[in-house]
């Protein structure tokens, strides 16, 4: 159920604004491999708990000590 909510939120926050506003088309569809696909992968890793939120920041702080 939670995954369905994430998909609906993603659709409402990303897809609808890109499709509904013609001025956004050039910005939304340009370089999707740079901004969209990595974020989908990161979201999946967070959802499946392969990564925890702020994991990179935590590791940097631990190495800094």
N, C-alpha and C positions, 0 to 999 in steps of 0.2 A: 504494500500500500504506500509506503514511504517513497519507493522508487517512482511510482506513478505521480506522486505529488511533485517530485523533483523534475520529472519530465514536463509536467504541466507548467510549472514555474519557469523552466528554461524556455519553453515555447512562448509564454506570455512576455518574458523579459527580453528575449533575444530575437526570436523569429518574427513575432508580430511587429515590433518597431521597424525591423529591417524591410519587411514586405509592405507595410501600410504607408510608409513615408517614402515617396520616390527619391527625395534628396539623399536618403541614406543608402540607396542601392549600390552606388559606387563604393562606398566605404564598407558596407557589410560583406559584399561578395569578393572584395579584393583581398588576397592573401589569407584565405580561410585556413590554409594549412599552417599559417603562422600563429593565429590567435584562437581559432575555434577548436581544431582537432586536439592540440595539446591540453586545452582546458577540459575537454570532454574526457580525455584520458586521466587527467588529474582528479576530476570529479569521480570517475569510476574507482580510482585507487583509494580515494577517501571513503567512498561508499562501501567498498569491500575490505576496508581497514588494512590495506597494504601500506598505507601512509596515514599518519595522524596529522591533524591540523597543526600548523606551525612547526612541523618536524625539522625543517631546514634551519629555522631560526633557533630552535632549541639546541641543535647540534653546534651551530656557530657559537652560541653563548657558552656551551659546555667546553668547547675547544679554547675559548678565550680565557677561561679561568686559570 
